[in-house]
Structures are given as C-alpha cells and as structure tokens.
Amino acid sequence: MKKKCVAMMLIAIMTASLAGCGSCKDRSGKSVKLDSDHPVSLTIWHYYNGAQQAMFDTLVKEFNASVGKEEGIYVESYSQGSVSDLEEAVNSSLNGEVGAEELPDIFSSYSDTAYAVQQQDKLADLSVYFTEDELSRYVDSYIQEGYFNQDGALYLFPVAKSTEITMINKTDWEPFAEATGTTVEELATTEGITEVAQRYYEWTDEQTPDVPDDGKAFYGRDSMSNYFIIGMKQMGKEIFQVKDGKMTLNTDEDLIRRLWDNYYVPYMKGYFASLGKFRSDDVKTGDILAYTGSTSSAVYFPDTVEIGNKSYPIDYIVCDSPVMEGGENIKVQQGAGMAVTKSDEEHEYAASVFLKWFTQKNQNLRFVCESSYMPVLKEANSVDALDSVIKENNIEVNQKVYDCFTTEMEDFDKTSFYTIGAFDNSYSARKILDYSLADKAKADKDAMDAAIADGESREEALAQYLTDENFQNWYTEFCHSLECI
C-alpha cells in the first residue's frame, strides 16, 4: 500500500511538472492543481492604511512576482478603510444588498465577524490545506482562535497579533519615583498600580499645601473589555466560557468585586482618569502619567506634554501589562486574522499558499515592523529574529514600536495569550464590558465633583459612592445586561 501511494504521488508530481502546473495534495488526499499559464486571481479586502497598507501592497507585489508566478496565483488587495468599514462591506456582500460587491476570496476579520460569516456556511475550512507540522509552527493560541467549533475546521488564520503593554511618561515619573522610592516593578500587578496611583495623587497634592484635594491622576486604561476578560482569566475564571459557539456566563461576584475595587474605587478617588478619546491623549495633556493599551498604539504615545499654551518634551518607559495579584501571567490576544471565502478548491488552495507565504518569518516581520503588530510564527517572536530581519532589509523601525516588540519578545515563552471564543452576539457582550463600569465611574465622578463644587467635603461626597450597596446595584444591572444578550 505504501509503495502504491508513493508511486501515485510521483506520477502526480511528474504530470504537474510536464504540464507547467503547481500541484498540491490537501489533507483529504485530493490533488489540487494550478496552471501558471492561466493563474488563479485572488481578491483581498483589508483595513490597512498608511505605512501598513504600503508594506502590505509591497509584499503582495513580491508574492505575485515570485511564488505567485511559479504557482499560478495573482493577488489583488484593496483597503476598505477602517475596521468598521470593512465589516460593513463584508456584511453587505453577505446579505446580497443592492450595489454590494461579491465577497472577496480573502478578507481581514475579527473572530465575531468571521463567526457570523461561517454560520452562513460561507467560509472555507483551511485545515485541509495545512499539515499538522505547518500549523504547529504558529503560536498555539493564535491558531486556536480560528477553530470555532470542536470539529477541527479552521476558519480564521492569524497574520499579525497584538497584546497590551503599559507605557509611562518617564520625564514626570522620575521626580515622583525618586521622592517616594517608587519603582517600576510595583506596576507589575493591578493592585500595585492602584497603590502607586494613590501615592502619586497624595504626592502631587502635597506640592500645593495651601490647596487641598488637588492631587493628580496617575493612570488610565484603553480597553475595559480587556480588563474584565483578562483580569478574570488571570484569576482563574473565563467570564465568557465558549464551546461550539455556545457561551456560558461566569460573573463570580468576588472576582468582579476585585475588578471594581481596582478601577471604580481609584477612579472615584481621583487616582485614575479617562478624559480624551484614548489614554495616550490624556498623557499628552498631562492628565495622567501612565496607561495600559494595545502594543499597536505605542507609536501614538506622545513626545510632548501640552498644558494650555505650554509644552515640554517627554521620554517614555515600556513595561508589561499588569497581572491581578496572585494570578497567572496571561495577556490579551487581539488583532484581526484572515478568512477565506468558500468557493472552489483552486481558489481556496491558492489563498492558503498566499497566507503561508505572507506569514513566514521574513515577510511577516517586515509587515509587523510597519504595522506595530506581533508576528505569528513561534520562531519569529524573538529579538534575534527581529534584529536579523531589520538589518537584512534595512528597515527603519519606530523606536517606541521596537521597544514594545522587545519587551514582549523577551518574555514571550513565559507568557500565555488568551482571547474569548466566537459566539453569537459576542460583539454586544464586549461592548457591555467596555462601557458598563467605565460609564458608571465617569458619571459618578462627575456627580461627586459637582457636589464638592457646591460645598460638600470630599470625604462626605466620596463616602456615598464607596459602599457595598452601590457595588451591588451596579453588579446586579451588569449581570442582567450580560444575561440578556
């Protein structure tokens, strides 16, 4: 039987060679052939813009001139604008709306959008075009995200990922740290950040002894949904436990209370703040010193602080995102993958060839150096690999982006990455996490500040909000909102 299989494979290879065709056997054993004289045309929709789009287009041209030419594959890429614009275009195609284009062969997608498309049986199962050995080269959790069900079908392929880091205004941090003996290491835990933020508020308040209660906020965070999802996972629970697209809700009251105590309470006390659209905006206006946000946002960390008509340059510190005290070293996994539209074997196979090529170390690291994302191969997630590709290709990398890369890569093997599985209405569920506690904290802080402005003491005004009853009322509403999605 083995001899017969070998003979058949040799015949297939020889036939393909004589015909000038590319040939591949998928995992089901079926032969897929492409003709280099009559190339398969692939269309890709993505949301890349600026330097990201320029590098992606460059790589697409390189593919077309090399592997694509040899195999008989020609790729055309189109930016649809923003992530939301892309999702709208995909949904319009999916729903057959008047004027909508047909679904492309490949499109960038987050898991919730890809899951909705897959539920309509419109996505190709990529597992038949990748061997187990090939898939094992990718970061395990990145590949795992693409398995929506327990049937082994792979519907979303990783091309670039991001996680979260903490960035600090080093210039204004240093005098505070020197005066109080505070260290960056104290920011390793969520509770540690709360303690440092209190210390900073009190230290800045002391600078003006004739003006009471004018301390400054120290910290903010961009994504509250990540705070809930990763905070819970670090403490041993999945707030959304997903299996085969079915979600089980876990809102352990004690764990949610810990998250409340380390966001709502310090926010109300003035230790945390969220004023601009992003926390990097708040660093720029001098309203906070540090924030936790996506690695892909590092390039937006300001070079100056601007207060009124005055401005001054600042340096920065990059450190890991915090872990709940006593919890596991788990970080968020985020970033869109690529989905392949179900069509015929030739187009699906051709799409898999492009994805394999694009995610190889050299190409992928070149792309992520421009996009501020992380590469997806295990072997590419090292400082040595990064430095080698930068040197070989003479790439100029933004220093903030490079520092984020090296910070994450140095501890990559010691870190677990996590994202919630795909399920119906997962987008709506994340929005509840994003806004429920954040909106309450902001509204309550505004109301408290108004009461203080009217003559109420800070202690009396604050005491009305830091009660078990206030937490219970919010917690009940929070759980009800999630249960109703």
CORRAWO-V645961 format. One record per backbone hydrogen bond with DSSP energy under -1.0 kcal/mol. NH is the residue of the N-H (numbers start at 0). CO is the residue of the C=O. E is the energy in kcal/mol with one decimal. If there is no record, write none. Layout:
# CORRAWO-V645961
nh:NH co:CO e:E
nh:NH co:CO e:E
This chain:
# CORRAWO-V645961
nh:4 co:0 e:-2.2
nh:5 co:1 e:-2.4
nh:6 co:2 e:-2.4
nh:7 co:3 e:-2.2
nh:8 co:4 e:-2.2
nh:9 co:5 e:-2.4
nh:10 co:6 e:-2.3
nh:11 co:7 e:-2.2
nh:12 co:8 e:-2.3
nh:13 co:9 e:-2.6
nh:14 co:10 e:-2.5
nh:15 co:11 e:-2.3
nh:16 co:12 e:-2.3
nh:17 co:13 e:-2.4
nh:18 co:14 e:-1.9
nh:20 co:15 e:-2.9
nh:21 co:33 e:-2.3
nh:23 co:31 e:-2.4
nh:25 co:29 e:-2.5
nh:26 co:127 e:-3.3
nh:28 co:25 e:-2.3
nh:31 co:23 e:-4.1
nh:33 co:21 e:-3.3
nh:35 co:19 e:-1.5
nh:37 co:34 e:-1.2
nh:39 co:71 e:-3.0
nh:41 co:73 e:-3.3
nh:43 co:75 e:-2.8
nh:44 co:105 e:-2.1
nh:45 co:77 e:-2.1
nh:51 co:48 e:-1.3
nh:53 co:49 e:-2.3
nh:54 co:50 e:-2.3
nh:55 co:51 e:-2.5
nh:56 co:52 e:-2.9
nh:57 co:53 e:-2.0
nh:58 co:54 e:-2.5
nh:59 co:55 e:-2.4
nh:60 co:56 e:-2.1
nh:61 co:57 e:-2.0
nh:62 co:58 e:-2.5
nh:63 co:59 e:-2.5
nh:64 co:60 e:-1.9
nh:67 co:62 e:-3.0
nh:69 co:65 e:-2.2
nh:70 co:66 e:-2.9
nh:71 co:67 e:-2.4
nh:72 co:67 e:-3.1
nh:73 co:39 e:-3.0
nh:75 co:41 e:-2.7
nh:77 co:43 e:-2.6
nh:79 co:45 e:-3.0
nh:85 co:81 e:-2.3
nh:86 co:82 e:-2.5
nh:87 co:83 e:-2.3
nh:88 co:84 e:-2.2
nh:89 co:85 e:-2.5
nh:90 co:86 e:-2.6
nh:91 co:87 e:-2.4
nh:92 co:88 e:-2.1
nh:93 co:89 e:-2.7
nh:94 co:90 e:-2.3
nh:96 co:91 e:-2.3
nh:99 co:96 e:-2.0
nh:105 co:42 e:-2.2
nh:106 co:338 e:-2.2
nh:107 co:44 e:-2.3
nh:108 co:336 e:-2.5
nh:113 co:109 e:-2.5
nh:114 co:110 e:-2.7
nh:115 co:111 e:-1.7
nh:116 co:112 e:-2.0
nh:117 co:113 e:-2.8
nh:118 co:114 e:-2.2
nh:119 co:116 e:-1.0
nh:120 co:117 e:-2.4
nh:121 co:116 e:-1.5
nh:123 co:339 e:-3.3
nh:125 co:153 e:-3.3
nh:128 co:125 e:-1.9
nh:134 co:130 e:-2.3
nh:135 co:131 e:-1.8
nh:136 co:133 e:-1.2
nh:137 co:134 e:-1.5
nh:138 co:375 e:-2.4
nh:142 co:138 e:-1.8
nh:143 co:139 e:-2.6
nh:144 co:140 e:-1.3
nh:145 co:142 e:-1.8
nh:146 co:143 e:-1.6
nh:154 co:145 e:-2.8
nh:156 co:337 e:-2.8
nh:160 co:373 e:-2.4
nh:161 co:333 e:-3.2
nh:164 co:292 e:-2.7
nh:165 co:318 e:-3.0
nh:166 co:290 e:-2.4
nh:167 co:316 e:-2.3
nh:168 co:288 e:-2.9
nh:169 co:167 e:-1.3
nh:169 co:314 e:-1.2
nh:172 co:168 e:-1.6
nh:173 co:169 e:-2.2
nh:176 co:172 e:-3.0
nh:177 co:173 e:-2.6
nh:178 co:174 e:-2.0
nh:179 co:175 e:-1.9
nh:180 co:176 e:-1.8
nh:185 co:182 e:-1.2
nh:186 co:183 e:-2.2
nh:187 co:184 e:-1.6
nh:189 co:322 e:-1.5
nh:192 co:188 e:-2.0
nh:193 co:189 e:-1.8
nh:194 co:190 e:-2.1
nh:195 co:191 e:-2.6
nh:196 co:192 e:-2.7
nh:197 co:193 e:-1.9
nh:198 co:194 e:-2.1
nh:199 co:195 e:-2.6
nh:200 co:196 e:-2.3
nh:201 co:197 e:-2.5
nh:202 co:198 e:-2.4
nh:203 co:199 e:-2.7
nh:204 co:200 e:-2.1
nh:205 co:201 e:-1.7
nh:207 co:204 e:-1.2
nh:210 co:207 e:-2.1
nh:217 co:270 e:-3.1
nh:218 co:270 e:-1.4
nh:219 co:289 e:-1.1
nh:221 co:291 e:-2.4
nh:226 co:222 e:-1.2
nh:227 co:223 e:-2.0
nh:228 co:224 e:-2.9
nh:229 co:225 e:-2.7
nh:230 co:226 e:-1.3
nh:231 co:227 e:-2.5
nh:232 co:228 e:-1.8
nh:233 co:229 e:-2.9
nh:234 co:230 e:-1.3
nh:235 co:232 e:-1.6
nh:236 co:231 e:-2.6
nh:240 co:247 e:-2.7
nh:242 co:245 e:-2.2
nh:245 co:242 e:-2.1
nh:247 co:240 e:-3.1
nh:249 co:238 e:-2.4
nh:255 co:251 e:-2.6
nh:256 co:252 e:-2.2
nh:257 co:253 e:-1.4
nh:258 co:254 e:-1.6
nh:259 co:255 e:-2.3
nh:260 co:256 e:-2.9
nh:261 co:257 e:-1.1
nh:262 co:259 e:-1.5
nh:263 co:259 e:-1.0
nh:264 co:259 e:-1.6
nh:266 co:262 e:-2.0
nh:267 co:263 e:-2.7
nh:268 co:264 e:-1.8
nh:269 co:266 e:-1.2
nh:270 co:265 e:-2.6
nh:271 co:265 e:-1.2
nh:272 co:218 e:-2.0
nh:282 co:278 e:-1.7
nh:283 co:279 e:-1.9
nh:284 co:280 e:-1.6
nh:285 co:282 e:-1.2
nh:286 co:281 e:-2.1
nh:287 co:281 e:-1.2
nh:288 co:217 e:-1.8
nh:289 co:217 e:-2.3
nh:290 co:166 e:-1.9
nh:291 co:219 e:-1.5
nh:292 co:164 e:-2.3
nh:294 co:162 e:-2.8
nh:296 co:293 e:-1.7
nh:297 co:294 e:-1.5
nh:299 co:296 e:-2.0
nh:300 co:297 e:-1.9
nh:304 co:311 e:-2.6
nh:305 co:283 e:-3.5
nh:306 co:309 e:-2.3
nh:309 co:306 e:-2.2
nh:311 co:304 e:-1.8
nh:313 co:302 e:-2.7
nh:316 co:167 e:-1.6
nh:318 co:165 e:-2.8
nh:322 co:187 e:-2.1
nh:326 co:323 e:-2.9
nh:327 co:233 e:-1.9
nh:329 co:327 e:-1.9
nh:330 co:415 e:-2.8
nh:332 co:417 e:-2.2
nh:333 co:161 e:-2.5
nh:336 co:108 e:-2.7
nh:337 co:156 e:-2.9
nh:338 co:106 e:-2.8
nh:340 co:104 e:-2.2
nh:341 co:121 e:-2.8
nh:347 co:343 e:-2.5
nh:348 co:344 e:-2.9
nh:349 co:345 e:-2.4
nh:350 co:346 e:-2.3
nh:351 co:347 e:-1.9
nh:352 co:348 e:-2.0
nh:353 co:349 e:-2.0
nh:354 co:350 e:-2.4
nh:355 co:351 e:-2.4
nh:356 co:352 e:-2.2
nh:357 co:353 e:-3.1
nh:358 co:354 e:-1.7
nh:359 co:356 e:-1.3
nh:363 co:359 e:-3.2
nh:364 co:360 e:-2.6
nh:365 co:361 e:-1.8
nh:366 co:362 e:-2.1
nh:367 co:363 e:-2.7
nh:368 co:364 e:-1.7
nh:369 co:366 e:-1.1
nh:370 co:366 e:-1.5
nh:371 co:367 e:-2.0
nh:373 co:160 e:-5.1
nh:377 co:136 e:-2.8
nh:380 co:377 e:-1.2
nh:381 co:379 e:-1.5
nh:385 co:381 e:-2.3
nh:386 co:382 e:-3.1
nh:387 co:383 e:-2.2
nh:388 co:384 e:-2.1
nh:389 co:385 e:-2.4
nh:390 co:386 e:-2.4
nh:391 co:387 e:-2.7
nh:392 co:388 e:-2.0
nh:394 co:389 e:-2.1
nh:401 co:397 e:-2.7
nh:402 co:398 e:-2.5
nh:403 co:399 e:-1.8
nh:404 co:400 e:-2.6
nh:405 co:401 e:-2.7
nh:406 co:402 e:-2.0
nh:407 co:403 e:-2.3
nh:408 co:404 e:-3.1
nh:409 co:405 e:-2.1
nh:411 co:408 e:-1.1
nh:413 co:410 e:-1.2
nh:414 co:411 e:-1.3
nh:415 co:328 e:-1.9
nh:417 co:330 e:-2.2
nh:425 co:422 e:-1.7
nh:428 co:424 e:-2.0
nh:429 co:425 e:-2.3
nh:430 co:426 e:-1.8
nh:431 co:427 e:-1.5
nh:432 co:428 e:-1.7
nh:433 co:429 e:-2.4
nh:434 co:430 e:-2.0
nh:435 co:431 e:-2.6
nh:438 co:434 e:-2.7
nh:439 co:435 e:-1.4
nh:440 co:436 e:-2.7
nh:441 co:437 e:-2.2
nh:442 co:438 e:-2.6
nh:443 co:439 e:-2.9
nh:444 co:440 e:-2.3
nh:445 co:441 e:-2.3
nh:446 co:442 e:-2.2
nh:447 co:443 e:-2.6
nh:448 co:444 e:-2.7
nh:449 co:445 e:-1.9
nh:450 co:446 e:-2.0
nh:451 co:447 e:-2.3
nh:452 co:448 e:-2.2
nh:453 co:449 e:-1.3
nh:454 co:451 e:-1.7
nh:455 co:450 e:-2.2
nh:460 co:456 e:-2.6
nh:461 co:457 e:-2.6
nh:462 co:458 e:-2.1
nh:464 co:461 e:-1.8
nh:465 co:461 e:-1.5
nh:466 co:464 e:-1.5
nh:470 co:466 e:-1.7
nh:471 co:467 e:-2.8
nh:472 co:468 e:-2.5
nh:473 co:469 e:-2.0
nh:474 co:470 e:-3.3
nh:475 co:471 e:-2.4
nh:476 co:472 e:-1.7
nh:477 co:473 e:-2.9
nh:478 co:474 e:-2.6
nh:479 co:475 e:-2.1
nh:480 co:476 e:-2.3
nh:481 co:477 e:-1.8
nh:482 co:478 e:-2.3
nh:483 co:479 e:-1.2
nh:484 co:481 e:-1.1
